């Protein structure tokens, strides 16, 4: 998930925000708006949007990535990431946010 690692967004300012003293570049600081699904074979998929930190003055805002986490329901040991995958499914562009995630039961 690259927690705390700044990344660039096209059209977003670079450098440091003089008002906050923090870099303009956003960095992921966690996940929110989670939903998930367990398939008949015991595979778990969780979708969530990221929350970010940056020098824009609105800490926790800018949910600009849709993350997907996949694992096996049988993997109950948090210290072992057996068959776990984590990836970004979609990234919002400049002046765009991803507001949440919903899942309709029965859909594929």
GUMI-698789 format. One record per residue: residue in one letter; residue number from 1; y, x, z of N, C-alpha, C in turn. Coordinates in nm, 3 decimals, m for minus. Layout:
% GUMI-698789
@residuo:a | num:NUM | ny:Y | nx:X | nz:Z | cay:Y | cax:X | caz:Z | cy:Y | cx:X | cz:Z $
...
% end
This chain:
% GUMI-698789
@residuo:x | num:1 | ny:m0.119 | nx:0.083 | nz:0.000 | cay:0.000 | cax:0.000 | caz:0.000 | cy:0.125 | cx:0.087 | cz:0.000 $
@residuo:x | num:2 | ny:0.109 | nx:0.214 | nz:0.029 | cay:0.222 | cax:0.308 | caz:0.029 | cy:0.335 | cx:0.265 | cz:0.123 $
@residuo:x | num:3 | ny:0.299 | nx:0.229 | nz:0.245 | cay:0.399 | cax:0.188 | caz:0.343 | cy:0.507 | cx:0.294 | cz:0.360 $
@residuo:x | num:4 | ny:0.633 | nx:0.250 | nz:0.352 | cay:0.745 | cax:0.340 | caz:0.374 | cy:0.778 | cx:0.434 | cz:0.262 $
@residuo:x | num:5 | ny:0.704 | nx:0.428 | nz:0.152 | cay:0.729 | cax:0.518 | caz:0.039 | cy:0.827 | cx:0.450 | cz:m0.058 $
@residuo:x | num:6 | ny:0.948 | nx:0.504 | nz:m0.072 | cay:1.046 | cax:0.443 | caz:m0.162 | cy:1.001 | cx:0.446 | cz:m0.308 $
@residuo:x | num:7 | ny:1.041 | nx:0.343 | nz:m0.383 | cay:1.012 | cax:0.337 | caz:m0.526 | cy:1.135 | cx:0.282 | cz:m0.596 $
@residuo:x | num:8 | ny:1.144 | nx:0.309 | nz:m0.725 | cay:1.262 | cax:0.265 | caz:m0.801 | cy:1.238 | cx:0.129 | cz:m0.864 $
@residuo:x | num:9 | ny:1.346 | nx:0.055 | nz:m0.875 | cay:1.346 | cax:m0.075 | caz:m0.943 | cy:1.454 | cx:m0.066 | cz:m1.049 $
@residuo:x | num:10 | ny:1.419 | nx:m0.093 | nz:m1.174 | cay:1.516 | cax:m0.082 | caz:m1.282 | cy:1.636 | cx:m0.170 | cz:m1.252 $
@residuo:x | num:11 | ny:1.756 | nx:m0.114 | nz:m1.266 | cay:1.880 | cax:m0.187 | caz:m1.244 | cy:1.928 | cx:m0.185 | cz:m1.100 $
@residuo:x | num:12 | ny:1.844 | nx:m0.144 | nz:m1.005 | cay:1.881 | cax:m0.139 | caz:m0.864 | cy:1.953 | cx:m0.008 | cz:m0.839 $
@residuo:x | num:13 | ny:2.052 | nx:m0.006 | nz:m0.751 | cay:2.126 | cax:0.119 | caz:m0.725 | cy:2.034 | cx:0.231 | cz:m0.676 $
@residuo:x | num:14 | ny:2.074 | nx:0.353 | nz:m0.699 | cay:2.002 | cax:0.470 | caz:m0.648 | cy:2.092 | cx:0.544 | cz:m0.549 $
@residuo:x | num:15 | ny:2.039 | nx:0.642 | nz:m0.485 | cay:2.118 | cax:0.718 | caz:m0.388 | cy:2.117 | cx:0.648 | cz:m0.252 $
@residuo:x | num:16 | ny:2.224 | nx:0.671 | nz:m0.176 | cay:2.234 | cax:0.617 | caz:m0.041 | cy:2.346 | cx:0.516 | cz:m0.033 $
@residuo:x | num:17 | ny:2.322 | nx:0.405 | nz:0.036 | cay:2.423 | cax:0.303 | caz:0.059 | cy:2.517 | cx:0.355 | cz:0.167 $
@residuo:x | num:18 | ny:2.645 | nx:0.376 | nz:0.132 | cay:2.741 | cax:0.433 | caz:0.227 | cy:2.761 | cx:0.342 | cz:0.349 $
@residuo:x | num:19 | ny:2.743 | nx:0.212 | nz:0.334 | cay:2.764 | cax:0.119 | caz:0.445 | cy:2.652 | cx:0.125 | cz:0.549 $
@residuo:x | num:20 | ny:2.529 | nx:0.150 | nz:0.504 | cay:2.416 | cax:0.150 | caz:0.597 | cy:2.363 | cx:0.290 | cz:0.625 $
@residuo:x | num:21 | ny:2.395 | nx:0.385 | nz:0.537 | cay:2.343 | cax:0.521 | caz:0.552 | cy:2.196 | cx:0.534 | cz:0.515 $
@residuo:x | num:22 | ny:2.142 | nx:0.428 | nz:0.454 | cay:2.001 | cax:0.427 | caz:0.415 | cy:1.989 | cx:0.434 | cz:0.264 $
@residuo:x | num:23 | ny:1.875 | nx:0.483 | nz:0.213 | cay:1.857 | cax:0.488 | caz:0.068 | cy:1.850 | cx:0.347 | cz:0.009 $
@residuo:x | num:24 | ny:1.908 | nx:0.331 | nz:m0.109 | cay:1.901 | cax:0.203 | caz:m0.178 | cy:1.758 | cx:0.168 | cz:m0.217 $
@residuo:x | num:25 | ny:1.678 | nx:0.268 | nz:m0.251 | cay:1.543 | cax:0.245 | caz:m0.301 | cy:1.460 | cx:0.167 | cz:m0.199 $
@residuo:x | num:26 | ny:1.396 | nx:0.058 | nz:m0.241 | cay:1.313 | cax:m0.018 | caz:m0.148 | cy:1.182 | cx:0.054 | cz:m0.119 $
@residuo:x | num:27 | ny:1.122 | nx:0.018 | nz:m0.007 | cay:0.990 | cax:0.068 | caz:0.031 | cy:0.915 | cx:m0.048 | cz:0.097 $
@residuo:x | num:28 | ny:0.788 | nx:m0.059 | nz:0.070 | cay:0.706 | cax:m0.164 | caz:0.129 | cy:0.690 | cx:m0.139 | cz:0.278 $
@residuo:x | num:29 | ny:0.711 | nx:m0.244 | nz:0.360 | cay:0.690 | cax:m0.227 | caz:0.504 | cy:0.588 | cx:m0.326 | cz:0.560 $
@residuo:x | num:30 | ny:0.528 | nx:m0.408 | nz:0.475 | cay:0.426 | cax:m0.500 | caz:0.523 | cy:0.395 | cx:m0.609 | cz:0.422 $
@residuo:x | num:31 | ny:0.313 | nx:m0.703 | nz:0.465 | cay:0.273 | cax:m0.815 | caz:0.380 | cy:0.310 | cx:m0.946 | cz:0.448 $
@residuo:x | num:32 | ny:0.338 | nx:m1.048 | nz:0.368 | cay:0.364 | cax:m1.181 | caz:0.420 | cy:0.322 | cx:m1.284 | cz:0.318 $
@residuo:x | num:33 | ny:0.326 | nx:m1.411 | nz:0.357 | cay:0.287 | cax:m1.521 | caz:0.267 | cy:0.145 | cx:m1.501 | cz:0.215 $
@residuo:x | num:34 | ny:0.051 | nx:m1.482 | nz:0.307 | cay:m0.088 | cax:m1.453 | caz:0.270 | cy:m0.168 | cx:m1.580 | cz:0.245 $
@residuo:x | num:35 | ny:m0.260 | nx:m1.569 | nz:0.152 | cay:m0.361 | cax:m1.671 | caz:0.131 | cy:m0.487 | cx:m1.599 | cz:0.084 $
@residuo:x | num:36 | ny:m0.600 | nx:m1.664 | nz:0.097 | cay:m0.723 | cax:m1.595 | caz:0.060 | cy:m0.835 | cx:m1.688 | cz:0.020 $
@residuo:x | num:37 | ny:m0.945 | nx:m1.627 | nz:m0.021 | cay:m1.059 | cax:m1.701 | caz:m0.072 | cy:m1.186 | cx:m1.618 | cz:m0.049 $
@residuo:x | num:38 | ny:m1.292 | nx:m1.684 | nz:m0.006 | cay:m1.422 | cax:m1.620 | caz:0.006 | cy:m1.514 | cx:m1.687 | cz:m0.095 $
@residuo:x | num:39 | ny:m1.569 | nx:m1.607 | nz:m0.188 | cay:m1.657 | cax:m1.666 | caz:m0.289 | cy:m1.800 | cx:m1.684 | cz:m0.234 $
@residuo:x | num:40 | ny:m1.888 | nx:m1.751 | nz:m0.307 | cay:m2.024 | cax:m1.776 | caz:m0.259 | cy:m2.107 | cx:m1.650 | cz:m0.234 $
@residuo:x | num:41 | ny:m2.066 | nx:m1.536 | nz:m0.286 | cay:m2.141 | cax:m1.411 | caz:m0.271 | cy:m2.087 | cx:m1.325 | cz:m0.156 $
@residuo:x | num:42 | ny:m1.991 | nx:m1.378 | nz:m0.081 | cay:m1.936 | cax:m1.304 | caz:0.033 | cy:m1.827 | cx:m1.205 | cz:m0.001 $
@residuo:x | num:43 | ny:m1.766 | nx:m1.221 | nz:m0.118 | cay:m1.653 | cax:m1.136 | caz:m0.156 | cy:m1.524 | cx:m1.204 | cz:m0.114 $
@residuo:x | num:44 | ny:m1.435 | nx:m1.130 | nz:m0.050 | cay:m1.309 | cax:m1.183 | caz:0.001 | cy:m1.195 | cx:m1.132 | cz:m0.087 $
@residuo:x | num:45 | ny:m1.106 | nx:m1.223 | nz:m0.125 | cay:m0.985 | cax:m1.185 | caz:m0.197 | cy:m0.867 | cx:m1.242 | cz:m0.121 $
@residuo:x | num:46 | ny:m0.769 | nx:m1.157 | nz:m0.093 | cay:m0.647 | cax:m1.198 | caz:m0.025 | cy:m0.530 | cx:m1.164 | cz:m0.116 $
@residuo:x | num:47 | ny:m0.439 | nx:m1.260 | nz:m0.131 | cay:m0.317 | cax:m1.239 | caz:m0.207 | cy:m0.201 | cx:m1.247 | cz:m0.108 $
@residuo:x | num:48 | ny:m0.099 | nx:m1.163 | nz:m0.127 | cay:0.017 | cax:m1.164 | caz:m0.038 | cy:0.135 | cx:m1.102 | cz:m0.111 $
@residuo:x | num:49 | ny:0.255 | nx:m1.137 | nz:m0.066 | cay:0.374 | cax:m1.071 | caz:m0.118 | cy:0.416 | cx:m0.964 | cz:m0.017 $
@residuo:x | num:50 | ny:0.480 | nx:m0.860 | nz:m0.069 | cay:0.525 | cax:m0.752 | caz:0.019 | cy:0.660 | cx:m0.786 | cz:0.078 $
@residuo:x | num:51 | ny:0.687 | nx:m0.731 | nz:0.194 | cay:0.824 | cax:m0.733 | caz:0.246 | cy:0.870 | cx:m0.587 | cz:0.239 $
@residuo:x | num:52 | ny:0.999 | nx:m0.569 | nz:0.228 | cay:1.050 | cax:m0.434 | caz:0.204 | cy:1.161 | cx:m0.396 | cz:0.300 $
@residuo:x | num:53 | ny:1.188 | nx:m0.269 | nz:0.304 | cay:1.304 | cax:m0.214 | caz:0.372 | cy:1.383 | cx:m0.136 | cz:0.269 $
@residuo:x | num:54 | ny:1.514 | nx:m0.134 | nz:0.284 | cay:1.599 | cax:m0.055 | caz:0.195 | cy:1.739 | cx:m0.051 | cz:0.253 $
@residuo:x | num:55 | ny:1.826 | nx:0.017 | nz:0.184 | cay:1.964 | cax:0.029 | caz:0.227 | cy:2.050 | cx:m0.090 | cz:0.191 $
@residuo:x | num:56 | ny:1.991 | nx:m0.198 | nz:0.140 | cay:2.074 | cax:m0.313 | caz:0.100 | cy:2.122 | cx:m0.395 | cz:0.219 $
@residuo:x | num:57 | ny:2.072 | nx:m0.365 | nz:0.340 | cay:2.120 | cax:m0.433 | caz:0.460 | cy:2.040 | cx:m0.556 | cz:0.499 $
@residuo:x | num:58 | ny:1.939 | nx:m0.592 | nz:0.423 | cay:1.858 | cax:m0.710 | caz:0.454 | cy:1.713 | cx:m0.667 | cz:0.475 $
@residuo:x | num:59 | ny:1.687 | nx:m0.604 | nz:0.589 | cay:1.554 | cax:m0.552 | caz:0.619 | cy:1.451 | cx:m0.663 | cz:0.619 $
@residuo:x | num:60 | ny:1.340 | nx:m0.639 | nz:0.552 | cay:1.232 | cax:m0.737 | caz:0.544 | cy:1.244 | cx:m0.831 | cz:0.427 $
@residuo:x | num:61 | ny:1.349 | nx:m0.817 | nz:0.350 | cay:1.370 | cax:m0.905 | caz:0.235 | cy:1.302 | cx:m0.849 | cz:0.111 $
@residuo:x | num:62 | ny:1.341 | nx:m0.900 | nz:m0.001 | cay:1.294 | cax:m0.851 | caz:m0.131 | cy:1.143 | cx:m0.853 | cz:m0.146 $
@residuo:x | num:63 | ny:1.080 | nx:m0.971 | nz:m0.136 | cay:0.935 | cax:m0.976 | caz:m0.159 | cy:0.909 | cx:m0.957 | cz:m0.308 $
@residuo:x | num:64 | ny:0.898 | nx:m0.831 | nz:m0.351 | cay:0.898 | cax:m0.805 | caz:m0.494 | cy:0.767 | cx:m0.753 | cz:m0.551 $
@residuo:x | num:65 | ny:0.659 | nx:m0.761 | nz:m0.473 | cay:0.528 | cax:m0.724 | caz:m0.527 | cy:0.425 | cx:m0.827 | cz:m0.481 $
@residuo:x | num:66 | ny:0.336 | nx:m0.863 | nz:m0.572 | cay:0.223 | cax:m0.949 | caz:m0.538 | cy:0.103 | cx:m0.858 | cz:m0.524 $
@residuo:x | num:67 | ny:0.051 | nx:m0.846 | nz:m0.402 | cay:m0.060 | cax:m0.757 | caz:m0.372 | cy:m0.190 | cx:m0.835 | cz:m0.365 $
@residuo:x | num:68 | ny:m0.298 | nx:m0.767 | nz:m0.401 | cay:m0.432 | cax:m0.825 | caz:m0.394 | cy:m0.520 | cx:m0.728 | cz:m0.315 $
@residuo:x | num:69 | ny:m0.593 | nx:m0.782 | nz:m0.219 | cay:m0.687 | cax:m0.703 | caz:m0.141 | cy:m0.824 | cx:m0.767 | cz:m0.160 $
@residuo:x | num:70 | ny:m0.923 | nx:m0.687 | nz:m0.193 | cay:m1.059 | cax:m0.738 | caz:m0.211 | cy:m1.155 | cx:m0.657 | cz:m0.126 $
@residuo:x | num:71 | ny:m1.250 | nx:m0.726 | nz:m0.064 | cay:m1.348 | cax:m0.660 | caz:0.020 | cy:m1.468 | cx:m0.751 | cz:0.036 $
@residuo:x | num:72 | ny:m1.568 | nx:m0.705 | nz:0.107 | cay:m1.687 | cax:m0.783 | caz:0.136 | cy:m1.674 | cx:m0.844 | cz:0.275 $
@residuo:x | num:73 | ny:m1.709 | nx:m0.969 | nz:0.290 | cay:m1.705 | cax:m1.036 | caz:0.419 | cy:m1.797 | cx:m0.966 | cz:0.520 $
@residuo:x | num:74 | ny:m1.902 | nx:m0.901 | nz:0.471 | cay:m1.997 | cax:m0.832 | caz:0.559 | cy:m1.937 | cx:m0.706 | cz:0.620 $
@residuo:x | num:75 | ny:m1.829 | nx:m0.655 | nz:0.563 | cay:m1.766 | cax:m0.534 | caz:0.615 | cy:m1.678 | cx:m0.570 | cz:0.735 $
@residuo:x | num:76 | ny:m1.734 | nx:m0.561 | nz:0.855 | cay:m1.661 | cax:m0.599 | caz:0.976 | cy:m1.610 | cx:m0.480 | cz:1.055 $
@residuo:x | num:77 | ny:m1.637 | nx:m0.360 | nz:1.007 | cay:m1.591 | cax:m0.239 | caz:1.076 | cy:m1.458 | cx:m0.195 | cz:1.013 $
@residuo:x | num:78 | ny:m1.345 | nx:m0.210 | nz:1.087 | cay:m1.215 | cax:m0.176 | caz:1.028 | cy:m1.196 | cx:m0.029 | cz:0.997 $
@residuo:x | num:79 | ny:m1.280 | nx:0.058 | nz:1.052 | cay:m1.265 | cax:0.201 | caz:1.026 | cy:m1.334 | cx:0.244 | cz:0.898 $
@residuo:x | num:80 | ny:m1.409 | nx:0.153 | nz:0.835 | cay:m1.481 | cax:0.184 | caz:0.713 | cy:m1.435 | cx:0.088 | cz:0.603 $
@residuo:x | num:81 | ny:m1.374 | nx:0.142 | nz:0.500 | cay:m1.324 | cax:0.059 | caz:0.390 | cy:m1.426 | cx:0.057 | cz:0.276 $
@residuo:x | num:82 | ny:m1.543 | nx:0.003 | nz:0.303 | cay:m1.650 | cax:m0.002 | caz:0.203 | cy:m1.613 | cx:m0.102 | cz:0.094 $
@residuo:x | num:83 | ny:m1.611 | nx:m0.058 | nz:m0.028 | cay:m1.584 | cax:m0.143 | caz:m0.144 | cy:m1.450 | cx:m0.215 | cz:m0.138 $
@residuo:x | num:84 | ny:m1.359 | nx:m0.169 | nz:m0.056 | cay:m1.228 | cax:m0.233 | caz:m0.047 | cy:m1.140 | cx:m0.187 | cz:m0.163 $
@residuo:x | num:85 | ny:m1.063 | nx:m0.280 | nz:m0.217 | cay:m0.965 | cax:m0.242 | caz:m0.318 | cy:m0.833 | cx:m0.311 | cz:m0.286 $
@residuo:x | num:86 | ny:m0.726 | nx:m0.244 | nz:m0.317 | cay:m0.592 | cax:m0.293 | caz:m0.292 | cy:m0.510 | cx:m0.256 | cz:m0.413 $
@residuo:x | num:87 | ny:m0.448 | nx:m0.356 | nz:m0.476 | cay:m0.367 | cax:m0.324 | caz:m0.594 | cy:m0.253 | cx:m0.424 | cz:m0.608 $
@residuo:x | num:88 | ny:m0.155 | nx:m0.384 | nz:m0.687 | cay:m0.041 | cax:m0.471 | caz:m0.717 | cy:m0.072 | cx:m0.548 | cz:m0.844 $
@residuo:x | num:89 | ny:m0.070 | nx:m0.680 | nz:m0.833 | cay:m0.099 | cax:m0.766 | caz:m0.947 | cy:0.025 | cx:m0.792 | cz:m1.031 $
@residuo:x | num:90 | ny:0.140 | nx:m0.806 | nz:m0.964 | cay:0.265 | cax:m0.832 | caz:m1.036 | cy:0.379 | cx:m0.771 | cz:m0.959 $
@residuo:x | num:91 | ny:0.478 | nx:m0.720 | nz:m1.031 | cay:0.598 | cax:m0.665 | caz:m0.970 | cy:0.719 | cx:m0.740 | cz:m1.025 $
@residuo:x | num:92 | ny:0.808 | nx:m0.782 | nz:m0.937 | cay:0.929 | cax:m0.852 | caz:m0.978 | cy:1.026 | cx:m0.752 | cz:m1.039 $
@residuo:x | num:93 | ny:1.108 | nx:m0.799 | nz:m1.131 | cay:1.210 | cax:m0.716 | caz:m1.193 | cy:1.340 | cx:m0.721 | cz:m1.114 $
@residuo:x | num:94 | ny:1.442 | nx:m0.655 | nz:m1.165 | cay:1.574 | cax:m0.654 | caz:m1.102 | cy:1.626 | cx:m0.797 | cz:m1.088 $
@residuo:x | num:95 | ny:1.682 | nx:m0.831 | nz:m0.972 | cay:1.740 | cax:m0.963 | caz:m0.941 | cy:1.635 | cx:m1.074 | cz:m0.943 $
@residuo:x | num:96 | ny:1.510 | nx:m1.039 | nz:m0.919 | cay:1.400 | cax:m1.135 | caz:m0.919 | cy:1.318 | cx:m1.111 | cz:m0.792 $
@residuo:x | num:97 | ny:1.267 | nx:m1.218 | nz:m0.731 | cay:1.178 | cax:m1.204 | caz:m0.615 | cy:1.055 | cx:m1.291 | cz:m0.635 $
@residuo:x | num:98 | ny:0.951 | nx:m1.258 | nz:m0.563 | cay:0.830 | cax:m1.339 | caz:m0.561 | cy:0.831 | cx:m1.411 | cz:m0.426 $
@residuo:x | num:99 | ny:0.848 | nx:m1.541 | nz:m0.426 | cay:0.873 | cax:m1.617 | caz:m0.304 | cy:0.750 | cx:m1.651 | cz:m0.221 $
@residuo:x | num:100 | ny:0.633 | nx:m1.647 | nz:m0.276 | cay:0.517 | cax:m1.682 | caz:m0.197 | cy:0.392 | cx:m1.690 | cz:m0.282 $
@residuo:x | num:101 | ny:0.284 | nx:m1.726 | nz:m0.215 | cay:0.155 | cax:m1.734 | caz:m0.281 | cy:0.089 | cx:m1.863 | cz:m0.238 $
@residuo:x | num:102 | ny:0.030 | nx:m1.933 | nz:m0.333 | cay:m0.047 | cax:m2.052 | caz:m0.297 | cy:m0.179 | cx:m2.049 | cz:m0.374 $
@residuo:x | num:103 | ny:m0.276 | nx:m2.113 | nz:m0.318 | cay:m0.408 | cax:m2.118 | caz:m0.380 | cy:m0.458 | cx:m2.261 | cz:m0.372 $
@residuo:x | num:104 | ny:m0.502 | nx:m2.314 | nz:m0.482 | cay:m0.553 | cax:m2.450 | caz:m0.486 | cy:m0.704 | cx:m2.447 | cz:m0.478 $
@residuo:x | num:105 | ny:m0.764 | nx:m2.499 | nz:m0.369 | cay:m0.909 | cax:m2.498 | caz:m0.357 | cy:m0.975 | cx:m2.566 | cz:m0.477 $
@residuo:x | num:106 | ny:m1.084 | nx:m2.508 | nz:m0.523 | cay:m1.154 | cax:m2.562 | caz:m0.638 | cy:m1.113 | cx:m2.500 | cz:m0.769 $
@residuo:x | num:107 | ny:m1.003 | nx:m2.425 | nz:m0.769 | cay:m0.961 | cax:m2.359 | caz:m0.893 | cy:m1.024 | cx:m2.222 | cz:m0.900 $
@residuo:x | num:108 | ny:m1.023 | nx:m2.164 | nz:m1.016 | cay:m1.081 | cax:m2.030 | caz:m1.034 | cy:m0.974 | cx:m1.932 | cz:m1.073 $
% end
